[in-house]
Amino acid sequence: MRCPYCHYRDSRVTDSRSTDDGIRRRRQCIRCGERFTTLELVQLSTVQVVKRDGRREEFSREKLLRGLRAACAKRNISVAQLEAIVAEIEAKVLADGRAEVSSQVVGELAMDALRRLDHIAYIRFASVYRSFADIESLKEAVEQLEQGRVPTFEERTLQLSLPEPAESEPRAPRLLRGEGGLVAESVR
């Protein structure tokens, strides 16, 4: 571990504590004597993120956190809240059990979390992530947010089959293509 002050490679541990996130260690540089804190995280497995252009890179908590921080700049959002969002997204990605996940899934999960946390941060993140082509598409996203019509990632990816009508319920006629155009199906 390099000292963040003088960049010397050797330090000694003065205190260690377990936290929910990992192990917090208080260190002191051997050369300059300055103290600093490190956080050791357990890396469960590596997940590859598939980018839109087909490139693959390792899932990076730091990169995701940087993007969230940029969206939340000058907003009343704590680092702890952003860390919690990153931990939640990482847990979902790892729980899926796949070796690869698309960057779109990670982006959608981040937008869902930001939408619940702060609407301005959500719009900032969405404007970069979705690359709005014009002002109209941005206005539409803001209107959906105001009306509470923004579906979550789970709602957008969930596909349910339509229930079959019960025998006692009358069925509405369907339009069928016939010789003379569209005709209504006879209801039995």
LOTI-660860 format. One line per field, with one value per residue: x, y, z of N, C-alpha, C in turn. Coordinates in Angstrom, 2 decimals. Each point is the difference from the previous one (the first is absolute). Layout:
BEGIN
n_c1 <- (X	...)
n_c2 <- (Y	...)
n_c3 <- (Z	...)
ca_c1 <- (X	...)
ca_c2 <- (Y	...)
ca_c3 <- (Z	...)
c_c1 <- (X	...)
c_c2 <- (Y	...)
c_c3 <- (Z	...)
***
This chain:
BEGIN
n_c1 <- (0.85	-0.19	0.87	-1.19	0.86	0.82	-1.00	0.42	0.64	0.60	-0.93	-0.34	-0.67	-0.75	-1.01	-0.73	-1.02	-0.86	-0.42	-1.17	0.79	0.74	1.30	-0.19	1.07	0.50	0.69	1.30	0.38	0.86	-0.05	-1.23	-0.52	-0.45	-1.23	-0.51	-1.18	-0.04	-0.69	0.05	-0.29	-0.94	0.77	-1.31	-0.29	0.61	-0.71	-0.14	0.23	-1.07	0.87	-0.57	1.30	-0.33	0.67	0.94	-0.45	0.88	-0.98	-0.20	0.10	1.29	-0.07	-0.77	0.78	1.00	-0.68	-0.25	1.28	0.31	-0.90	0.61	0.83	0.38	-0.27	-1.05	1.03	-0.02	1.27	-0.48	-0.84	1.00	0.73	-1.11	-0.15	1.29	-0.08	-1.13	0.55	1.12	-0.78	-0.78	1.08	0.56	-1.17	0.09	1.26	-0.16	0.78	-1.07	0.04	-1.09	0.67	-0.93	0.21	1.31	-0.09	-0.82	0.79	1.02	-0.65	-0.34	1.23	0.51	-0.90	0.29	1.25	0.17	-1.06	0.66	0.50	-1.25	-0.50	0.91	-0.18	-1.32	0.29	0.93	-0.68	-1.10	0.91	-0.78	-0.75	-1.07	-0.43	-0.69	1.03	0.74	-0.83	-0.03	1.32	0.06	-0.82	0.64	1.08	-0.49	-0.43	1.22	0.19	1.12	-0.08	0.07	1.26	-0.39	-0.73	1.08	0.64	-0.99	-0.19	-1.24	-0.48	-0.81	-0.83	-0.30	-0.97	-0.70	-0.44	-0.27	1.20	-0.77	0.30	0.86	-0.68	0.72	0.85	-0.57	1.04	-0.93	-0.86	-0.94	1.08	-0.08	-0.25	-1.10	0.67	-0.71	-0.69	0.50)
n_c2 <- (-1.17	0.86	0.77	0.53	0.18	-1.03	-0.85	-0.03	-1.12	0.39	-0.66	0.43	-1.08	1.08	-0.25	-1.07	0.23	-0.93	0.22	0.52	1.01	-0.23	0.22	0.79	0.50	0.33	0.75	-0.24	1.02	-0.91	0.61	0.47	-1.14	0.40	0.25	-1.14	-0.03	-1.33	-0.39	-1.18	-0.28	-0.85	-0.52	-0.10	0.68	-0.22	1.06	-0.46	1.28	-0.32	0.79	1.15	0.32	-0.82	1.08	-0.65	0.33	-0.09	-0.51	1.30	-0.25	0.23	-0.65	-0.92	-0.01	0.04	-0.87	-0.69	0.14	-0.22	-0.98	-0.27	0.54	0.63	-1.28	-0.02	-0.67	-0.84	-0.09	-0.08	0.93	0.64	-0.19	0.33	0.98	0.30	-0.12	0.69	0.84	0.07	0.06	0.85	0.63	-0.10	0.40	0.70	-0.08	1.00	-0.48	0.31	1.33	0.41	0.96	-0.38	-1.23	0.19	0.60	-0.96	-0.88	0.66	0.05	-1.27	-0.23	0.68	-0.64	-1.03	0.35	0.41	0.73	1.01	-0.75	-0.44	1.23	0.43	-1.07	0.14	1.29	-0.45	-0.81	0.71	0.93	0.79	-0.30	0.35	1.24	-0.45	-0.79	1.07	0.81	-0.97	-0.12	1.33	0.02	-1.05	0.65	1.15	-0.76	-0.36	0.22	0.24	-1.00	-0.85	-0.31	-0.43	1.11	0.63	-0.82	0.24	-1.23	0.39	-1.24	0.29	0.23	-1.26	0.43	0.18	-1.24	0.50	0.53	0.99	-0.47	0.99	0.46	-0.85	0.86	-0.58	-0.37	0.54	-0.54	0.55	-0.40	0.87	-1.13	0.21	-0.67	-1.03	0.59	-1.07)
n_c3 <- (0.00	-0.98	0.60	0.27	0.98	0.30	-0.19	1.25	-0.34	1.08	0.70	1.20	0.34	0.33	-0.87	0.31	-0.83	0.35	-1.23	-0.27	-0.37	1.07	-0.15	1.03	-0.63	1.16	-0.87	0.21	-0.77	-0.44	-1.19	-0.34	0.46	-1.20	0.46	-0.41	-0.57	0.05	-1.04	0.57	-1.27	0.26	-0.91	-0.18	-1.07	-1.12	-0.27	-1.21	-0.25	-0.74	-0.63	-0.34	-0.08	1.01	0.40	0.67	1.19	0.99	0.76	0.04	1.30	-0.17	-1.15	0.54	1.06	-0.90	-0.74	1.10	0.36	-1.27	0.01	1.14	-0.89	1.09	0.29	0.77	-0.54	1.03	0.28	1.24	-0.42	-0.58	1.09	0.65	-0.88	0.05	1.32	-0.08	-0.88	0.71	1.06	-0.68	-0.43	1.21	0.55	-1.13	0.41	-0.82	-0.94	-0.77	0.01	-0.63	-0.60	-0.86	0.43	0.03	-1.17	-0.37	0.61	-0.55	-1.14	0.20	0.42	-1.02	-0.74	0.79	-0.29	-1.27	-0.30	0.54	0.96	0.10	-0.17	0.86	0.78	-0.08	0.14	0.83	0.82	-0.11	0.13	0.70	-1.05	0.70	0.06	-1.05	-0.30	0.27	-0.67	-0.90	0.18	-0.02	-1.04	-0.49	0.35	-0.49	-0.99	0.35	-1.30	0.68	-0.87	1.01	0.19	1.20	0.08	-0.47	0.84	0.84	-0.39	0.15	0.03	-0.97	1.01	-0.04	-0.82	1.10	0.13	1.22	-0.18	-0.44	-1.17	-0.06	-1.04	-0.73	-0.50	-1.05	-0.70	-0.74	-0.88	0.72	0.62	0.98	0.62	0.72	0.90	-0.31	0.98	0.59)
ca_c1 <- (-0.85	0.79	-0.43	-0.58	0.72	1.36	0.00	0.90	-0.71	-0.15	-0.72	-0.36	-1.40	-0.14	-1.32	-0.84	-1.38	-0.92	-1.21	-0.91	0.57	1.27	0.88	0.54	1.31	0.68	1.41	0.95	1.13	1.29	0.91	-0.39	-0.74	-1.41	-0.97	-1.08	-0.92	-0.29	-1.15	0.20	-1.26	0.07	-0.42	-0.64	0.32	0.05	-1.05	0.35	-1.06	0.02	-0.34	-0.86	0.76	0.46	1.18	-0.24	0.91	-0.43	-0.89	0.81	-0.75	0.52	-0.51	-1.41	-0.06	0.36	-1.15	-1.04	0.45	-0.14	-1.43	-0.45	0.82	-0.71	-1.30	0.10	0.07	1.24	0.83	-0.53	-1.16	0.52	0.64	-1.08	-0.53	0.98	-0.04	-1.25	0.13	0.98	-0.64	-0.93	0.78	0.63	-1.04	-0.50	0.80	0.54	1.38	-0.06	-1.22	0.10	0.13	-1.36	-0.60	0.63	-0.50	-1.42	-0.05	0.45	-1.07	-1.09	0.41	0.03	-1.38	-0.54	0.79	0.00	-0.46	0.96	1.11	-0.53	-0.04	1.40	0.54	-0.74	0.35	1.26	-0.16	-0.91	0.42	-1.19	0.30	-0.50	-0.63	-1.31	0.15	0.31	-1.27	-0.83	0.53	-0.36	-1.45	-0.24	0.46	-0.97	-1.26	0.22	-0.21	1.26	0.03	1.29	0.69	-0.69	-1.28	0.26	0.50	-0.91	-1.00	-1.01	-0.97	-1.35	-0.84	-1.07	-1.30	-0.73	-1.08	-1.24	0.15	-0.15	1.24	-0.17	0.32	1.29	-0.02	0.72	0.16	-0.83	0.09	-0.38	0.71	-0.11	-1.35	-0.05	-0.19	-1.26	0.17	-0.87)
ca_c2 <- (1.17	1.23	1.15	1.02	1.26	-0.03	-1.11	-1.07	-1.27	-0.77	0.62	-0.99	0.05	0.37	-0.41	-0.71	-0.23	-0.55	0.78	-0.70	0.06	-0.70	0.22	1.36	-0.01	1.28	-0.26	1.08	-0.12	-0.23	1.08	1.36	-0.04	0.39	-1.09	-0.06	-1.13	-0.80	-0.89	-1.21	-0.61	-1.38	-0.07	-1.31	-0.52	1.08	-0.01	0.81	0.89	0.07	1.36	0.09	-0.28	-1.38	-0.16	-0.56	0.42	-0.46	0.87	0.86	0.79	1.36	0.67	0.25	1.05	1.26	0.44	0.44	1.26	1.07	0.31	0.55	1.16	1.16	-0.42	-0.36	-1.46	-0.36	-1.06	-1.26	-0.36	-0.47	-1.30	-0.97	-0.26	-0.83	-1.33	-0.63	-0.38	-1.09	-1.20	-0.50	-0.53	-1.24	-0.98	-0.55	-1.19	-0.05	0.48	1.26	0.79	1.13	1.32	0.55	-0.47	0.76	1.36	0.03	-0.16	1.28	1.00	-0.32	0.41	1.47	0.50	-0.08	0.84	1.42	0.13	0.75	-0.93	-0.97	0.62	0.19	-1.30	-0.47	0.79	-0.53	-1.42	-0.22	0.87	0.60	0.55	1.37	0.52	-0.65	-1.27	0.37	0.46	-1.19	-0.70	0.80	-0.15	-1.34	0.04	0.79	-0.72	-1.29	-1.05	-0.61	-1.38	-0.46	-0.95	-1.29	0.09	0.04	-1.28	-1.05	-0.33	-0.91	-0.42	0.48	-1.09	-0.47	0.35	-1.10	-0.50	0.72	1.39	0.19	0.38	1.08	-0.47	0.39	0.35	-0.96	0.41	-0.81	0.35	1.39	0.85	-0.45	-0.35	-0.40	-1.42	-0.22	-0.37	-1.12)
ca_c3 <- (0.00	-0.09	0.82	-0.88	0.18	-0.56	-0.95	0.44	-0.12	1.23	1.10	1.02	0.41	1.41	0.49	-0.97	0.44	-0.99	-0.28	-0.92	-1.33	-0.09	1.15	0.05	0.64	0.22	-0.29	0.19	-0.92	0.66	-0.34	0.40	1.25	-0.18	0.18	-0.98	0.16	-1.18	0.12	-0.78	-0.40	-0.49	-1.39	-0.13	-1.31	-0.99	-1.00	-1.16	-0.49	-1.46	-0.41	-1.19	-1.21	0.04	0.86	1.32	1.06	1.32	0.76	0.86	0.98	-0.03	-1.21	0.25	1.01	-0.66	-0.79	0.92	0.61	-0.99	-0.11	1.27	0.37	0.58	0.52	1.42	0.04	0.68	-0.57	0.52	-0.82	-1.30	0.26	0.16	-1.34	-0.69	0.62	-0.43	-1.41	-0.06	0.54	-1.01	-1.12	0.43	0.33	-1.26	-0.24	-1.36	-0.15	-0.73	0.13	-0.93	0.63	0.07	1.25	1.08	-0.12	0.39	1.45	0.58	-0.19	0.94	1.34	0.04	-0.07	1.36	0.89	-0.36	-1.38	-0.81	-0.27	-0.96	-1.33	-0.42	-0.37	-1.17	-1.18	-0.51	-0.29	-1.13	-1.11	-0.59	-1.32	-0.10	1.21	0.17	0.72	1.38	0.58	0.21	1.18	1.16	0.19	0.55	1.37	0.77	0.08	0.65	-0.99	-0.39	0.52	0.49	-0.87	0.13	-0.71	-1.45	-0.48	0.42	-1.01	0.51	-0.99	0.29	0.51	-0.88	0.57	0.61	-0.85	0.23	-0.42	-1.44	-0.65	-0.97	-1.35	-0.55	-1.41	-0.82	-1.38	-0.88	-1.42	-0.22	0.96	1.38	0.44	1.40	0.26	0.70	1.40	0.34)
c_c1 <- (0.90	-0.59	-0.58	0.72	1.37	0.21	1.01	-0.79	-0.28	-0.73	-0.30	-1.45	-0.05	-1.32	-0.75	-1.38	-0.81	-1.20	-0.89	0.59	1.27	0.80	0.60	1.30	0.54	1.48	0.84	1.20	1.29	0.93	-0.43	-0.81	-1.47	-0.90	-1.08	-0.80	-0.17	-1.21	0.25	-1.36	0.24	-0.53	-0.54	0.32	0.01	-1.09	0.44	-1.22	0.17	-0.52	-0.86	0.73	0.60	1.24	-0.42	1.03	-0.55	-0.94	0.85	-0.90	0.41	-0.54	-1.47	-0.17	0.36	-1.17	-1.13	0.37	-0.17	-1.47	-0.52	0.80	-0.90	-1.43	0.22	-0.06	1.35	0.74	-0.52	-1.21	0.46	0.68	-1.06	-0.60	0.95	-0.01	-1.25	0.09	0.98	-0.60	-0.96	0.73	0.63	-1.03	-0.57	0.78	0.59	1.41	0.04	-1.34	0.16	0.08	-1.37	-0.69	0.56	-0.53	-1.45	-0.14	0.43	-1.09	-1.17	0.33	0.01	-1.39	-0.65	0.68	-0.16	-0.34	0.98	1.19	-0.43	0.03	1.42	0.59	-0.66	0.40	1.32	-0.19	-0.85	0.34	-1.21	0.37	-0.44	-0.68	-1.33	0.12	0.37	-1.27	-0.89	0.45	-0.37	-1.50	-0.34	0.39	-0.99	-1.30	0.16	-0.19	1.28	0.03	1.40	0.61	-0.71	-1.33	0.21	0.43	-0.92	-1.04	-0.95	-0.93	-1.37	-0.85	-1.08	-1.34	-0.69	-1.16	-1.27	0.08	-0.21	1.31	-0.29	0.37	1.39	-0.18	0.86	0.06	-0.81	0.16	-0.28	0.69	-0.12	-1.45	0.06	-0.27	-1.34	0.29	-0.98	-0.54)
c_c2 <- (1.23	1.08	1.05	1.35	-0.01	-1.14	-1.10	-1.30	-0.71	0.81	-1.07	0.23	0.34	-0.44	-0.69	-0.21	-0.59	0.92	-0.83	-0.07	-0.82	0.19	1.40	-0.06	1.42	-0.29	1.24	-0.27	-0.13	1.21	1.34	0.04	0.41	-1.22	0.10	-1.27	-0.72	-0.88	-1.19	-0.63	-1.42	0.00	-1.40	-0.66	1.17	-0.22	0.92	0.82	0.11	1.38	-0.03	-0.35	-1.41	-0.23	-0.57	0.55	-0.48	1.00	0.79	0.82	1.47	0.77	0.34	1.13	1.36	0.56	0.52	1.33	1.16	0.41	0.70	1.22	1.15	-0.31	-0.43	-1.52	-0.38	-1.10	-1.36	-0.46	-0.54	-1.35	-1.10	-0.38	-0.93	-1.43	-0.76	-0.49	-1.16	-1.30	-0.61	-0.64	-1.33	-1.09	-0.66	-1.25	-0.12	0.55	1.35	0.67	1.19	1.31	0.66	-0.42	0.80	1.44	0.13	-0.14	1.29	1.06	-0.27	0.49	1.53	0.60	-0.01	1.00	1.49	0.14	0.75	-0.89	-1.05	0.56	0.22	-1.31	-0.50	0.77	-0.47	-1.44	-0.24	0.85	0.59	0.71	1.46	0.39	-0.67	-1.31	0.26	0.45	-1.19	-0.76	0.75	-0.13	-1.36	-0.04	0.74	-0.76	-1.37	-1.17	-0.69	-1.42	-0.36	-0.97	-1.35	0.01	-0.02	-1.35	-1.17	-0.24	-1.03	-0.40	0.50	-1.15	-0.37	0.38	-1.24	-0.39	0.83	1.46	0.11	0.51	1.10	-0.52	0.51	0.38	-0.99	0.52	-0.96	0.45	1.48	0.95	-0.58	-0.27	-0.45	-1.48	-0.17	-0.53	-1.11	0.15)
c_c3 <- (0.00	0.88	-0.94	0.09	-0.67	-0.99	0.35	0.07	1.31	1.07	1.03	0.41	1.49	0.59	-1.13	0.59	-1.15	-0.14	-0.91	-1.40	-0.17	1.27	-0.12	0.77	0.10	-0.13	0.27	-0.91	0.79	-0.23	0.59	1.30	-0.11	0.16	-1.08	0.20	-1.33	0.30	-0.91	-0.26	-0.47	-1.42	-0.25	-1.33	-0.97	-1.03	-1.12	-0.42	-1.50	-0.40	-1.25	-1.27	-0.02	0.85	1.34	0.97	1.33	0.64	0.98	0.91	-0.11	-1.20	0.17	1.00	-0.58	-0.80	0.88	0.67	-0.96	-0.12	1.25	0.46	0.43	0.41	1.45	0.16	0.58	-0.75	0.46	-0.82	-1.36	0.14	0.14	-1.35	-0.75	0.56	-0.42	-1.44	-0.14	0.51	-1.02	-1.17	0.37	0.28	-1.25	-0.39	-1.38	-0.02	-0.70	0.24	-0.94	0.78	0.13	1.29	1.17	-0.02	0.45	1.51	0.70	-0.14	0.95	1.41	0.12	-0.04	1.38	0.94	-0.29	-1.48	-0.89	-0.37	-1.02	-1.42	-0.52	-0.51	-1.28	-1.26	-0.60	-0.47	-1.25	-1.21	-0.72	-1.30	-0.13	1.31	0.28	0.76	1.46	0.72	0.33	1.25	1.28	0.30	0.59	1.47	0.89	0.22	0.67	-0.94	-0.43	0.57	0.48	-0.99	0.04	-0.76	-1.51	-0.53	0.35	-1.09	0.59	-1.13	0.42	0.49	-1.02	0.61	0.56	-0.92	0.15	-0.48	-1.50	-0.59	-1.01	-1.38	-0.43	-1.45	-0.75	-1.43	-0.88	-1.44	-0.23	0.96	1.40	0.35	1.44	0.10	0.70	1.40	0.32	1.38)
***
